[in-house]
Amino acid sequence: MSAVAAPAPGDNGDVKIHASTTASDNQRNDPKVCDFYLAVFNFD
C-alpha cells in the first residue's frame, strides 16, 4: 500500500534562483549564476 503525500497549507508557491543583479519581483528562473539569491513567490 502506498501513501499519497498532500502538501501542507501554504506549500504551493514557487522558488526561483536569481542572479544577484536581478530585481526581486522578477519571476523568471536563472539557474546558471555565480552570485545568487532565492526568491519565493505565491506562498499563502
PDB file with SEQRES, HELIX, SHEET and CRYST1 records, atoms N, CA, C and O in Angstrom:
SEQRES   1 A   44  MET SER ALA VAL ALA ALA PRO ALA PRO GLY ASP ASN GLY          
SEQRES   2 A   44  ASP VAL LYS ILE HIS ALA SER THR THR ALA SER ASP ASN          
SEQRES   3 A   44  GLN ARG ASN ASP PRO LYS VAL CYS ASP PHE TYR LEU ALA          
SEQRES   4 A   44  VAL PHE ASN PHE ASP                                          
SHEET    1 AA1 2 ASP A  14  ALA A  19  0                                        
SHEET    2 AA1 2 PHE A  36  PHE A  41 -1                                        
CRYST1    1.000    1.000    1.000  90.00  90.00  90.00 P 1           1          
ATOM      1  N   MET A   1       0.840  -1.180   0.000  1.00  0.00           N  
ATOM      2  CA  MET A   1       0.000   0.000   0.000  1.00  0.00           C  
ATOM      3  C   MET A   1       0.881   1.237   0.000  1.00  0.00           C  
ATOM      4  O   MET A   1       1.801   1.333   0.812  1.00  0.00           O  
ATOM      5  N   SER A   2       0.623   2.185  -0.888  1.00  0.00           N  
ATOM      6  CA  SER A   2       1.418   3.403  -0.945  1.00  0.00           C  
ATOM      7  C   SER A   2       0.621   4.593  -0.412  1.00  0.00           C  
ATOM      8  O   SER A   2      -0.586   4.703  -0.632  1.00  0.00           O  
ATOM      9  N   ALA A   3       1.307   5.456   0.277  1.00  0.00           N  
ATOM     10  CA  ALA A   3       0.672   6.656   0.837  1.00  0.00           C  
ATOM     11  C   ALA A   3       0.814   7.811  -0.147  1.00  0.00           C  
ATOM     12  O   ALA A   3       1.827   7.930  -0.837  1.00  0.00           O  
ATOM     13  N   VAL A   4      -0.187   8.640  -0.205  1.00  0.00           N  
ATOM     14  CA  VAL A   4      -0.147   9.826  -1.065  1.00  0.00           C  
ATOM     15  C   VAL A   4       0.156  11.026  -0.176  1.00  0.00           C  
ATOM     16  O   VAL A   4      -0.551  11.281   0.799  1.00  0.00           O  
ATOM     17  N   ALA A   5       1.201  11.752  -0.514  1.00  0.00           N  
ATOM     18  CA  ALA A   5       1.574  12.930   0.273  1.00  0.00           C  
ATOM     19  C   ALA A   5       0.785  14.134  -0.224  1.00  0.00           C  
ATOM     20  O   ALA A   5       0.719  14.395  -1.425  1.00  0.00           O  
ATOM     21  N   ALA A   6       0.204  14.844   0.691  1.00  0.00           N  
ATOM     22  CA  ALA A   6      -0.522  16.076   0.358  1.00  0.00           C  
ATOM     23  C   ALA A   6       0.273  17.259   0.886  1.00  0.00           C  
ATOM     24  O   ALA A   6       0.805  17.201   1.995  1.00  0.00           O  
ATOM     25  N   PRO A   7       0.361  18.336   0.105  1.00  0.00           N  
ATOM     26  CA  PRO A   7       1.127  19.493   0.581  1.00  0.00           C  
ATOM     27  C   PRO A   7       0.441  20.145   1.777  1.00  0.00           C  
ATOM     28  O   PRO A   7      -0.787  20.192   1.856  1.00  0.00           O  
ATOM     29  N   ALA A   8       1.238  20.636   2.687  1.00  0.00           N  
ATOM     30  CA  ALA A   8       0.712  21.366   3.841  1.00  0.00           C  
ATOM     31  C   ALA A   8       0.168  22.711   3.358  1.00  0.00           C  
ATOM     32  O   ALA A   8       0.645  23.231   2.349  1.00  0.00           O  
ATOM     33  N   PRO A   9      -0.803  23.278   4.042  1.00  0.00           N  
ATOM     34  CA  PRO A   9      -1.313  24.597   3.651  1.00  0.00           C  
ATOM     35  C   PRO A   9      -0.170  25.610   3.560  1.00  0.00           C  
ATOM     36  O   PRO A   9       0.658  25.715   4.465  1.00  0.00           O  
ATOM     37  N   GLY A  10      -0.141  26.342   2.469  1.00  0.00           N  
ATOM     38  CA  GLY A  10       0.910  27.328   2.252  1.00  0.00           C  
ATOM     39  C   GLY A  10       2.091  26.815   1.459  1.00  0.00           C  
ATOM     40  O   GLY A  10       2.971  27.598   1.101  1.00  0.00           O  
ATOM     41  N   ASP A  11       2.140  25.510   1.170  1.00  0.00           N  
ATOM     42  CA  ASP A  11       3.257  24.927   0.420  1.00  0.00           C  
ATOM     43  C   ASP A  11       2.948  24.860  -1.073  1.00  0.00           C  
ATOM     44  O   ASP A  11       3.139  23.816  -1.697  1.00  0.00           O  
ATOM     45  N   ASN A  12       2.482  25.939  -1.638  1.00  0.00           N  
ATOM     46  CA  ASN A  12       2.071  25.899  -3.043  1.00  0.00           C  
ATOM     47  C   ASN A  12       2.706  27.012  -3.870  1.00  0.00           C  
ATOM     48  O   ASN A  12       2.181  27.355  -4.929  1.00  0.00           O  
ATOM     49  N   GLY A  13       3.813  27.581  -3.422  1.00  0.00           N  
ATOM     50  CA  GLY A  13       4.436  28.682  -4.142  1.00  0.00           C  
ATOM     51  C   GLY A  13       5.582  28.220  -5.016  1.00  0.00           C  
ATOM     52  O   GLY A  13       5.775  27.023  -5.229  1.00  0.00           O  
ATOM     53  N   ASP A  14       6.341  29.177  -5.521  1.00  0.00           N  
ATOM     54  CA  ASP A  14       7.481  28.920  -6.397  1.00  0.00           C  
ATOM     55  C   ASP A  14       8.748  29.468  -5.757  1.00  0.00           C  
ATOM     56  O   ASP A  14       8.727  30.522  -5.122  1.00  0.00           O  
ATOM     57  N   VAL A  15       9.851  28.747  -5.928  1.00  0.00           N  
ATOM     58  CA  VAL A  15      11.164  29.219  -5.504  1.00  0.00           C  
ATOM     59  C   VAL A  15      12.001  29.358  -6.761  1.00  0.00           C  
ATOM     60  O   VAL A  15      12.108  28.413  -7.544  1.00  0.00           O  
ATOM     61  N   LYS A  16      12.596  30.524  -6.964  1.00  0.00           N  
ATOM     62  CA  LYS A  16      13.390  30.793  -8.164  1.00  0.00           C  
ATOM     63  C   LYS A  16      14.806  31.177  -7.763  1.00  0.00           C  
ATOM     64  O   LYS A  16      15.016  31.788  -6.716  1.00  0.00           O  
ATOM     65  N   ILE A  17      15.771  30.820  -8.595  1.00  0.00           N  
ATOM     66  CA  ILE A  17      17.154  31.241  -8.404  1.00  0.00           C  
ATOM     67  C   ILE A  17      17.367  32.485  -9.249  1.00  0.00           C  
ATOM     68  O   ILE A  17      17.067  32.492 -10.443  1.00  0.00           O  
ATOM     69  N   HIS A  18      17.891  33.546  -8.624  1.00  0.00           N  
ATOM     70  CA  HIS A  18      18.120  34.813  -9.314  1.00  0.00           C  
ATOM     71  C   HIS A  18      19.583  35.209  -9.223  1.00  0.00           C  
ATOM     72  O   HIS A  18      20.245  34.972  -8.213  1.00  0.00           O  
ATOM     73  N   ALA A  19      20.074  35.813 -10.288  1.00  0.00           N  
ATOM     74  CA  ALA A  19      21.386  36.452 -10.233  1.00  0.00           C  
ATOM     75  C   ALA A  19      21.303  37.573  -9.212  1.00  0.00           C  
ATOM     76  O   ALA A  19      20.226  38.125  -8.988  1.00  0.00           O  
ATOM     77  N   SER A  20      22.409  37.915  -8.597  1.00  0.00           N  
ATOM     78  CA  SER A  20      22.390  38.949  -7.559  1.00  0.00           C  
ATOM     79  C   SER A  20      21.936  40.300  -8.092  1.00  0.00           C  
ATOM     80  O   SER A  20      21.555  41.170  -7.309  1.00  0.00           O  
ATOM     81  N   THR A  21      21.969  40.494  -9.409  1.00  0.00           N  
ATOM     82  CA  THR A  21      21.557  41.774 -10.008  1.00  0.00           C  
ATOM     83  C   THR A  21      20.116  41.769 -10.501  1.00  0.00           C  
ATOM     84  O   THR A  21      19.647  42.787 -11.010  1.00  0.00           O  
ATOM     85  N   THR A  22      19.393  40.645 -10.366  1.00  0.00           N  
ATOM     86  CA  THR A  22      18.006  40.547 -10.842  1.00  0.00           C  
ATOM     87  C   THR A  22      17.063  41.194  -9.831  1.00  0.00           C  
ATOM     88  O   THR A  22      17.233  41.032  -8.623  1.00  0.00           O  
ATOM     89  N   ALA A  23      16.073  41.924 -10.327  1.00  0.00           N  
ATOM     90  CA  ALA A  23      15.079  42.556  -9.457  1.00  0.00           C  
ATOM     91  C   ALA A  23      14.321  41.493  -8.664  1.00  0.00           C  
ATOM     92  O   ALA A  23      14.040  40.415  -9.186  1.00  0.00           O  
ATOM     93  N   SER A  24      13.994  41.786  -7.425  1.00  0.00           N  
ATOM     94  CA  SER A  24      13.373  40.787  -6.558  1.00  0.00           C  
ATOM     95  C   SER A  24      11.959  40.409  -6.991  1.00  0.00           C  
ATOM     96  O   SER A  24      11.476  39.345  -6.604  1.00  0.00           O  
ATOM     97  N   ASP A  25      11.281  41.242  -7.779  1.00  0.00           N  
ATOM     98  CA  ASP A  25       9.918  40.919  -8.220  1.00  0.00           C  
ATOM     99  C   ASP A  25       9.888  40.202  -9.572  1.00  0.00           C  
ATOM    100  O   ASP A  25       8.806  39.885 -10.067  1.00  0.00           O  
ATOM    101  N   ASN A  26      11.033  39.944 -10.172  1.00  0.00           N  
ATOM    102  CA  ASN A  26      11.132  39.235 -11.445  1.00  0.00           C  
ATOM    103  C   ASN A  26      10.948  37.742 -11.177  1.00  0.00           C  
ATOM    104  O   ASN A  26      11.702  37.166 -10.393  1.00  0.00           O  
ATOM    105  N   GLN A  27       9.966  37.106 -11.809  1.00  0.00           N  
ATOM    106  CA  GLN A  27       9.658  35.709 -11.506  1.00  0.00           C  
ATOM    107  C   GLN A  27      10.316  34.705 -12.441  1.00  0.00           C  
ATOM    108  O   GLN A  27       9.954  33.528 -12.429  1.00  0.00           O  
ATOM    109  N   ARG A  28      11.268  35.139 -13.245  1.00  0.00           N  
ATOM    110  CA  ARG A  28      11.956  34.177 -14.110  1.00  0.00           C  
ATOM    111  C   ARG A  28      12.983  33.399 -13.306  1.00  0.00           C  
ATOM    112  O   ARG A  28      13.435  33.861 -12.258  1.00  0.00           O  
ATOM    113  N   ASN A  29      13.348  32.238 -13.782  1.00  0.00           N  
ATOM    114  CA  ASN A  29      14.373  31.419 -13.158  1.00  0.00           C  
ATOM    115  C   ASN A  29      15.676  31.642 -13.903  1.00  0.00           C  
ATOM    116  O   ASN A  29      15.670  31.721 -15.132  1.00  0.00           O  
ATOM    117  N   ASP A  30      16.782  31.745 -13.202  1.00  0.00           N  
ATOM    118  CA  ASP A  30      18.090  31.995 -13.808  1.00  0.00           C  
ATOM    119  C   ASP A  30      19.082  31.018 -13.177  1.00  0.00           C  
ATOM    120  O   ASP A  30      19.895  31.430 -12.349  1.00  0.00           O  
ATOM    121  N   PRO A  31      19.036  29.725 -13.548  1.00  0.00           N  
ATOM    122  CA  PRO A  31      19.757  28.694 -12.805  1.00  0.00           C  
ATOM    123  C   PRO A  31      21.274  28.661 -12.991  1.00  0.00           C  
ATOM    124  O   PRO A  31      21.947  27.943 -12.252  1.00  0.00           O  
ATOM    125  N   LYS A  32      21.840  29.402 -13.939  1.00  0.00           N  
ATOM    126  CA  LYS A  32      23.287  29.347 -14.163  1.00  0.00           C  
ATOM    127  C   LYS A  32      23.920  30.679 -13.767  1.00  0.00           C  
ATOM    128  O   LYS A  32      24.257  31.499 -14.620  1.00  0.00           O  
ATOM    129  N   VAL A  33      24.072  30.877 -12.474  1.00  0.00           N  
ATOM    130  CA  VAL A  33      24.652  32.118 -11.958  1.00  0.00           C  
ATOM    131  C   VAL A  33      25.730  31.788 -10.934  1.00  0.00           C  
ATOM    132  O   VAL A  33      25.751  30.689 -10.379  1.00  0.00           O  
ATOM    133  N   CYS A  34      26.629  32.744 -10.683  1.00  0.00           N  
ATOM    134  CA  CYS A  34      27.661  32.554  -9.651  1.00  0.00           C  
ATOM    135  C   CYS A  34      27.187  33.131  -8.323  1.00  0.00           C  
ATOM    136  O   CYS A  34      27.084  32.401  -7.337  1.00  0.00           O  
ATOM    137  N   ASP A  35      26.897  34.424  -8.281  1.00  0.00           N  
ATOM    138  CA  ASP A  35      26.340  35.057  -7.081  1.00  0.00           C  
ATOM    139  C   ASP A  35      24.832  35.048  -7.242  1.00  0.00           C  
ATOM    140  O   ASP A  35      24.313  35.552  -8.238  1.00  0.00           O  
ATOM    141  N   PHE A  36      24.117  34.479  -6.269  1.00  0.00           N  
ATOM    142  CA  PHE A  36      22.679  34.331  -6.425  1.00  0.00           C  
ATOM    143  C   PHE A  36      21.957  34.493  -5.104  1.00  0.00           C  
ATOM    144  O   PHE A  36      22.569  34.509  -4.036  1.00  0.00           O  
ATOM    145  N   TYR A  37      20.624  34.615  -5.201  1.00  0.00           N  
ATOM    146  CA  TYR A  37      19.745  34.560  -4.047  1.00  0.00           C  
ATOM    147  C   TYR A  37      18.498  33.816  -4.452  1.00  0.00           C  
ATOM    148  O   TYR A  37      18.220  33.680  -5.644  1.00  0.00           O  
ATOM    149  N   LEU A  38      17.739  33.331  -3.489  1.00  0.00           N  
ATOM    150  CA  LEU A  38      16.493  32.633  -3.766  1.00  0.00           C  
ATOM    151  C   LEU A  38      15.335  33.602  -3.569  1.00  0.00           C  
ATOM    152  O   LEU A  38      15.285  34.318  -2.570  1.00  0.00           O  
ATOM    153  N   ALA A  39      14.416  33.626  -4.509  1.00  0.00           N  
ATOM    154  CA  ALA A  39      13.210  34.454  -4.394  1.00  0.00           C  
ATOM    155  C   ALA A  39      12.017  33.509  -4.349  1.00  0.00           C  
ATOM    156  O   ALA A  39      11.950  32.549  -5.117  1.00  0.00           O  
ATOM    157  N   VAL A  40      11.087  33.777  -3.459  1.00  0.00           N  
ATOM    158  CA  VAL A  40       9.895  32.933  -3.333  1.00  0.00           C  
ATOM    159  C   VAL A  40       8.650  33.740  -3.673  1.00  0.00           C  
ATOM    160  O   VAL A  40       8.553  34.915  -3.318  1.00  0.00           O  
ATOM    161  N   PHE A  41       7.703  33.116  -4.357  1.00  0.00           N  
ATOM    162  CA  PHE A  41       6.505  33.781  -4.826  1.00  0.00           C  
ATOM    163  C   PHE A  41       5.275  32.923  -4.538  1.00  0.00           C  
ATOM    164  O   PHE A  41       5.356  31.695  -4.522  1.00  0.00           O  
ATOM    165  N   ASN A  42       4.158  33.564  -4.317  1.00  0.00           N  
ATOM    166  CA  ASN A  42       2.829  32.933  -4.295  1.00  0.00           C  
ATOM    167  C   ASN A  42       2.608  31.934  -3.166  1.00  0.00           C  
ATOM    168  O   ASN A  42       1.776  31.036  -3.304  1.00  0.00           O  
ATOM    169  N   PHE A  43       3.319  32.061  -2.065  1.00  0.00           N  
ATOM    170  CA  PHE A  43       3.028  31.229  -0.901  1.00  0.00           C  
ATOM    171  C   PHE A  43       1.868  31.849  -0.126  1.00  0.00           C  
ATOM    172  O   PHE A  43       1.716  33.070  -0.119  1.00  0.00           O  
ATOM    173  N   ASP A  44       1.063  31.039   0.516  1.00  0.00           N  
ATOM    174  CA  ASP A  44      -0.056  31.546   1.313  1.00  0.00           C  
ATOM    175  C   ASP A  44       0.448  32.240   2.561  1.00  0.00           C  
ATOM    176  O   ASP A  44      -0.350  32.733   3.359  1.00  0.00           O  
TER     177      ASP A  44                                                      
END                                                                             
